[in-house]
């Protein structure tokens, strides 16, 4: 294994599970750092007001008591994933409403999508690891 510098990275579809995918820009250090800052800000909002609104308009509600430090740390991580998705995602496919009808992409609903733990568990390592690009290149 090695790290290749200078190889252009492109946007592409990142598979989640059950056929659902997100169209993502390549992750950058700046995006990750911004997502971490946004997560810290959202956590502060949750501690102060009990509710937080993401930059894309998603509402974060029904969270554990973030006064507990362990719960706050877990919530910060969850908010980081949502914030990163809001920065990097611009479309989705095979995301359905409660009636089974396809939903048009709405960045404000990414927070709702990421309440599914399987979405977070499949998104974060693949997105940060660039697995979708490596598979397409035949290097996986």
Secondary structure, DSSP 8 states (H G I E B T S, - for coil): ----SS-----EEEE-STT-EEEE----HHHHHHHHHHHHHHHHHHHHHS-EE-TTS-EE-S---TTSHHHHHHHHHHHHHHHHHHHHEEEEES-B-TTS-B----GGGHHHHTTSHHHHHHHHHHHHHTHHHHHHHT--
